Amino acid sequence: MRHSRISQAPGLAIWVLWLLSFSHFCLNLTRSHGPRTAKYQLAVAAEGFRSRGQRSMGLCGIEFNKRWRDMVERGLVQTKIVGEDGEAITYGLRIDPEDTRHAKIVQFAEKDQNKESILPEGLSKYAGQYLVQIAGIRRLRPPAVRNLSSLPPHDPNTCSLCGGPYRLQLREPLGTIIVPGTDREWDCHYNIAPQQVYGHALLVPTLQNEANRRAQHLTREDCIDLIILGYGAKCDSETRSGLCINYNHPGAGASQNHIHAHAWVQNNPYPIDKAKITDKAPFMLREGHVQARVVQDYPAAAVFFTGEDPSQVGNAVYDVIKVATGEYGFTYNLLTSALAGRGYKVYWI
């Protein structure tokens, strides 16, 4: 994940929050005076673990892990490309043909003519203390974007998600989501080159609405919807896995200039989940309904949000986004983590 321009100095996260206190984008920003219980940390932990008695991992009515396995077994999480030598190549996921007993899901890439394996080696390196991993099939996904800091303008006629030969309309979706509380519709599609073999989906505002054929920039409504989905995602009681929801802004890891977010299976807490959060009194946003704290001991500037109402949290996060991107040109990532230890955590990085 590529970090934003504020990543060089985590202390700048505090500066961004202070800017909001003087902005018309934020309502009644005050500082609390003394210890204050973060109610959402408790409420969401209860919500997250309330669903842990269920074996299936869910996302607003979609039995995510069951649906994912079904699509892999049916050979749907695969695609075809033409290699540099002109030969047809099929790559994606399938059940391991050498171990059908355990039905393990594996990556593959092979030439159609002779079934020769050409699966690229994946990347697994440390950047300081942080492990960076990229699945081998991610190196085959079309089209290559060499400069992630400057995506081409969105063109619905050529966009690979809504108008190109790999457009989402040609894929069977994992399901359709009606976001609780907003009734906005999102489609959940398998990623053409999944990073996580046990589940990596794209979340896209439904393409049945022509207005959703747009560039990779969150609206306030998008932000609210994604955080509601993060709050409501269910964990798997047996594997203790959850669903992470992530949005990458242009210049901070986005490789497609069409509005989308990612949902993938999270098996372990992320480094940011283990990073210390400041013990200073939090910033109070949205008339005190949302608390914001700065994450410490992390190489990127990051803000951690909590609140009982996901819509209020979404509004508060978007207030920060609007000031940081609109007035100062910052890029960012938005992340909800399922395995942070106290239920879902919302991070702006």
Sequence and secondary structure as in RCSB ss.txt:
>XXXX:A:sequence
MRHSRISQAPGLAIWVLWLLSFSHFCLNLTRSHGPRTAKYQLAVAAEGFRSRGQRSMGLCGIEFNKRWRDMVERG
LVQTKIVGEDGEAITYGLRIDPEDTRHAKIVQFAEKDQNKESILPEGLSKYAGQYLVQIAGIRRLRPPAVRNLSS
LPPHDPNTCSLCGGPYRLQLREPLGTIIVPGTDREWDCHYNIAPQQVYGHALLVPTLQNEANRRAQHLTREDCID
LIILGYGAKCDSETRSGLCINYNHPGAGASQNHIHAHAWVQNNPYPIDKAKITDKAPFMLREGHVQARVVQDYPA
AAVFFTGEDPSQVGNAVYDVIKVATGEYGFTYNLLTSALAGRGYKVYWI
>XXXX:A:secstr
    GGGG THHHHHHHHHHTT TTSSS EE  S    HHHHHHHHHHHHGGGSSS EETTEEHHHHHHHHHHTT
 SEEEEE TTS EEEEEEEE TT TTTT EEEEEEETTT  B     EEEEETTEEEEE GGGGT SS  S TTS
     TTT TTTTSTT GGGS  SEEEE TTT  EEEEEE SS SSTT EEEEEE TTSGGG   S   HHHHHH
HHHHHHH    TTT  EEEEEEE TTTT  SSS  EEEEEE S  HHHHS B  S  EEETTTTEEEEEB S SS
  EEEEES HHHHHHHHHHHHHHHHHTT    EEEEETTSSSS EEEE 
